[in-house]
Amino acid sequence: MSNTIETIKEQISNNDILLYMKGNPRAPQCGFSSQAVQALMSCGERFAFVNILENPDIRAELPKFANWPTFPQLWVKGELVGGCDIIVEMAGNGELQEVIKNAVGDSEE
């Protein structure tokens, strides 16, 4: 197994809320990443991110590992939540806030 996959697994297990995105939350490098960041920020909790533009190995390997071809990718508690469309839809119907709050609540116990 490649070191990149090990790195991805570590990132996912070490961060309850993790967004793989293009750019960073203050300066997203694509519209989808920007929408995902806004949806996540609306939940009011801190989240980790990985800028895949600075990590070409992760950019290449993560879609295969996740079986999800596009970015951004939101991972919560080790589970892939989905990409931009799913994140925005969940934020719109209140599901995202619940998922994020639960993830944070679990880790504070």
Order of alpha helices (4+ residues) and beta strands (2+ residues): alpha-beta-beta-beta-alpha-beta-alpha-beta-beta-alpha-alpha
